[in-house]
Amino acid sequence: MTGSDVPAEGTERGPELTATPRNKGVDAAVAAARRVVASLLHAGDGSAAEMEKIADQLNAIADHLDEHAPAVEERLVDMWRGEGVTRHDPVTGPENAIAPPLQLHGKEDGSIGGVVVLGLPYQGPPGFVHGGVSALLLDHTLGVANHWAGTSGVTGTLTLRYHRPTPLFEPLTVTGRQVSVDGRKINTVGSITAGGKLCVSADGLFIVKDLPRPR
Ligand SMILES: CCCCCCCC/C=C\CCCCCCCC(=O)SCCNC(=O)CCNC(=O)[C@H](O)C(C)(C)COP(=O)(O)OP(=O)(O)OC[C@H]1O[C@@H](n2cnc3c(N)ncnc32)[C@H](O)[C@@H]1OP(=O)(O)O
């Protein structure tokens, strides 16, 4: 989604809970990489594009990046710097080309939400979003909803109901809300809707567990 789009009903903007992609540095390179992933899939094997040359060019880019990368241990510490939002996760991370990315905002009623459009790389059934991708979006969104509510945990059980196929190429509203905390057990719910219609609902049991950030 771009900044000029109007958020869908029920996702009025509140505090940002996820990193805002920058239009420079690694974020810009990652945005280009996302575009390459989608373009390759769109082109397909029947494309007249010079794929061998493209493979060489992409490998040269990866070689250059690897040559200048820090050690993984160092990078892990860097990724988890601070206590707030992450920039590397596979759902919202502007540094992660796998992330759509979804941007989430906290709302006054304690819930969170965001709007995202998914393209061909996220396809499951013909023209629709892969069920596992919906699960990824919801697992993370419920996790961030817990963070927003003040008690975080790891996913113990995530139950999903797929009510109707989730469309590609249309704005999807993803929401999450912490319902209750009982000792270490956190109950959290969420949904994905398209055009006001419920596509997927999620019910999660998260367990409070201290996983220290790498330092
Ligand atoms: C993630 C936090 C990060 C914080 C960072 C903050 C930044 C904020 C920014 C952004 C938010 C990030 C958002 C991320 C979201 C992504 C979430 C994920 O992908 S999490 C990865 C997938 N999940 C795992 O890998 C868990 C693996 N499982 C375990 O580690 C354990 O099994 C664990 C902790 C779930 C339970 O183990 P035990 O030994 O600590 O606790 P026991 O004693 O077994 O259970 C405690 C109680 O909970 C129930 N329980 C445990 N597991 C259950 C389960 N799977 N389902 C139902 N109940 C369960 C038990 O029956 C017990 O209940 P009784 O007290 O007896 O009533």
The ligand as an SDF file (V2000), in Angstrom:
LIG
                    3D

 67 69  0  0  0  0  0  0  0  0999 V2000
    8.0080  -13.7010   20.3610 C   0  0  0  0  0  0  0  0  0  0  0  0
    8.3310  -12.6900   21.3790 C   0  0  0  0  0  0  0  0  0  0  0  0
    9.3600  -11.7150   20.9070 C   0  0  0  0  0  0  0  0  0  0  0  0
    9.3810  -10.4860   21.7630 C   0  0  0  0  0  0  0  0  0  0  0  0
   10.0770   -9.3830   21.0660 C   0  0  0  0  0  0  0  0  0  0  0  0
    9.4040   -8.0730   21.3160 C   0  0  0  0  0  0  0  0  0  0  0  0
    9.4600   -7.2240   20.1020 C   0  0  0  0  0  0  0  0  0  0  0  0
    8.0770   -6.8220   19.7210 C   0  0  0  0  0  0  0  0  0  0  0  0
    7.9510   -6.6970   18.2700 C   0  0  0  0  0  0  0  0  0  0  0  0
    7.1990   -7.5240   17.5660 C   0  0  0  0  0  0  0  0  0  0  0  0
    6.4470   -8.6590   18.1790 C   0  0  0  0  0  0  0  0  0  0  0  0
    6.9440   -9.9290   17.5960 C   0  0  0  0  0  0  0  0  0  0  0  0
    5.8160  -10.8040   17.1520 C   0  0  0  0  0  0  0  0  0  0  0  0
    6.3830  -12.1500   16.8290 C   0  0  0  0  0  0  0  0  0  0  0  0
    5.2840  -13.1040   16.6040 C   0  0  0  0  0  0  0  0  0  0  0  0
    5.8550  -14.3860   16.1270 C   0  0  0  0  0  0  0  0  0  0  0  0
    5.5470  -15.4650   17.1010 C   0  0  0  0  0  0  0  0  0  0  0  0
    6.3620  -16.6800   16.8400 C   0  0  0  0  0  0  0  0  0  0  0  0
    6.6630  -17.0330   15.7500 O   0  0  0  0  0  0  0  0  0  0  0  0
    6.8830  -17.5540   18.2030 S   0  0  0  0  0  0  0  0  0  0  0  0
    7.6760  -18.9850   17.4680 C   0  0  0  0  0  0  0  0  0  0  0  0
    6.7710  -20.1650   17.4130 C   0  0  0  0  0  0  0  0  0  0  0  0
    6.5470  -20.7000   18.7330 N   0  0  0  0  0  0  0  0  0  0  0  0
    7.5000  -21.4170   19.3610 C   0  0  0  0  0  0  0  0  0  0  0  0
    8.5580  -21.6640   18.8730 O   0  0  0  0  0  0  0  0  0  0  0  0
    7.1410  -21.9160   20.7430 C   0  0  0  0  0  0  0  0  0  0  0  0
    7.8300  -23.2320   21.0140 C   0  0  0  0  0  0  0  0  0  0  0  0
    7.3380  -23.7980   22.2390 N   0  0  0  0  0  0  0  0  0  0  0  0
    7.9030  -23.4910   23.4310 C   0  0  0  0  0  0  0  0  0  0  0  0
    8.8570  -22.7500   23.5240 O   0  0  0  0  0  0  0  0  0  0  0  0
    7.2530  -24.1270   24.6430 C   0  0  0  0  0  0  0  0  0  0  0  0
    6.5520  -25.2750   24.2990 O   0  0  0  0  0  0  0  0  0  0  0  0
    6.2750  -23.1140   25.3480 C   0  0  0  0  0  0  0  0  0  0  0  0
    7.0230  -21.8560   25.8020 C   0  0  0  0  0  0  0  0  0  0  0  0
    5.0960  -22.7360   24.4370 C   0  0  0  0  0  0  0  0  0  0  0  0
    5.7100  -23.8020   26.6000 C   0  0  0  0  0  0  0  0  0  0  0  0
    6.7520  -24.4430   27.2980 O   0  0  0  0  0  0  0  0  0  0  0  0
    7.1060  -24.1490   28.8440 P   0  0  0  0  0  0  0  0  0  0  0  0
    7.9210  -25.2910   29.3200 O   0  0  0  0  0  0  0  0  0  0  0  0
    7.7040  -22.7880   28.9760 O   0  0  0  0  0  0  0  0  0  0  0  0
    5.7160  -24.1030   29.6000 O   0  0  0  0  0  0  0  0  0  0  0  0
    4.7180  -25.3130   29.9890 P   0  0  0  0  0  0  0  0  0  0  0  0
    4.8700  -25.5630   31.4160 O   0  0  0  0  0  0  0  0  0  0  0  0
    4.8860  -26.4600   29.0290 O   0  0  0  0  0  0  0  0  0  0  0  0
    3.2950  -24.6210   29.6820 O   0  0  0  0  0  0  0  0  0  0  0  0
    2.7840  -23.5530   30.4710 C   0  0  0  0  0  0  0  0  0  0  0  0
    1.2640  -23.6210   30.3370 C   0  0  0  0  0  0  0  0  0  0  0  0
    0.9010  -23.3790   28.9550 O   0  0  0  0  0  0  0  0  0  0  0  0
    0.2490  -24.5380   28.3780 C   0  0  0  0  0  0  0  0  0  0  0  0
    0.7750  -24.7400   27.0270 N   0  0  0  0  0  0  0  0  0  0  0  0
    2.0590  -24.8200   26.6740 C   0  0  0  0  0  0  0  0  0  0  0  0
    2.1890  -24.9820   25.3810 N   0  0  0  0  0  0  0  0  0  0  0  0
    0.9490  -25.0060   24.8870 C   0  0  0  0  0  0  0  0  0  0  0  0
    0.4540  -25.1230   23.5780 C   0  0  0  0  0  0  0  0  0  0  0  0
    1.2520  -25.2630   22.5190 N   0  0  0  0  0  0  0  0  0  0  0  0
   -0.8900  -25.0750   23.4120 N   0  0  0  0  0  0  0  0  0  0  0  0
   -1.7100  -24.9500   24.4720 C   0  0  0  0  0  0  0  0  0  0  0  0
   -1.2770  -24.8150   25.7530 N   0  0  0  0  0  0  0  0  0  0  0  0
    0.0410  -24.8510   25.9380 C   0  0  0  0  0  0  0  0  0  0  0  0
    0.6240  -25.6890   29.3020 C   0  0  0  0  0  0  0  0  0  0  0  0
   -0.3600  -26.7030   29.2700 O   0  0  0  0  0  0  0  0  0  0  0  0
    0.7180  -25.0000   30.6420 C   0  0  0  0  0  0  0  0  0  0  0  0
   -0.5930  -24.8350   31.1360 O   0  0  0  0  0  0  0  0  0  0  0  0
   -0.9360  -25.0290   32.6990 P   0  0  0  0  0  0  0  0  0  0  0  0
   -0.1200  -23.9830   33.4530 O   0  0  0  0  0  0  0  0  0  0  0  0
   -0.5130  -26.4170   33.0520 O   0  0  0  0  0  0  0  0  0  0  0  0
   -2.4140  -24.7920   32.7910 O   0  0  0  0  0  0  0  0  0  0  0  0
  1  2  1  0
  2  3  1  0
  3  4  1  0
  4  5  1  0
  5  6  1  0
  6  7  1  0
  7  8  1  0
  8  9  1  0
  9 10  2  0
 10 11  1  0
 11 12  1  0
 12 13  1  0
 13 14  1  0
 14 15  1  0
 15 16  1  0
 16 17  1  0
 17 18  1  0
 18 19  2  0
 18 20  1  0
 20 21  1  0
 21 22  1  0
 22 23  1  0
 23 24  1  0
 24 25  2  0
 24 26  1  0
 26 27  1  0
 27 28  1  0
 28 29  1  0
 29 30  2  0
 29 31  1  0
 31 32  1  0
 31 33  1  0
 33 34  1  0
 33 35  1  0
 33 36  1  0
 36 37  1  0
 37 38  1  0
 38 39  2  0
 38 40  1  0
 38 41  1  0
 41 42  1  0
 42 43  2  0
 42 44  1  0
 42 45  1  0
 45 46  1  0
 46 47  1  0
 47 48  1  0
 47 62  1  0
 48 49  1  0
 49 50  1  0
 49 60  1  0
 50 51  1  0
 50 59  1  0
 51 52  2  0
 52 53  1  0
 53 54  1  0
 53 59  2  0
 54 55  1  0
 54 56  2  0
 56 57  1  0
 57 58  2  0
 58 59  1  0
 60 61  1  0
 60 62  1  0
 62 63  1  0
 63 64  1  0
 64 65  2  0
 64 66  1  0
 64 67  1  0
M  END
$$$$
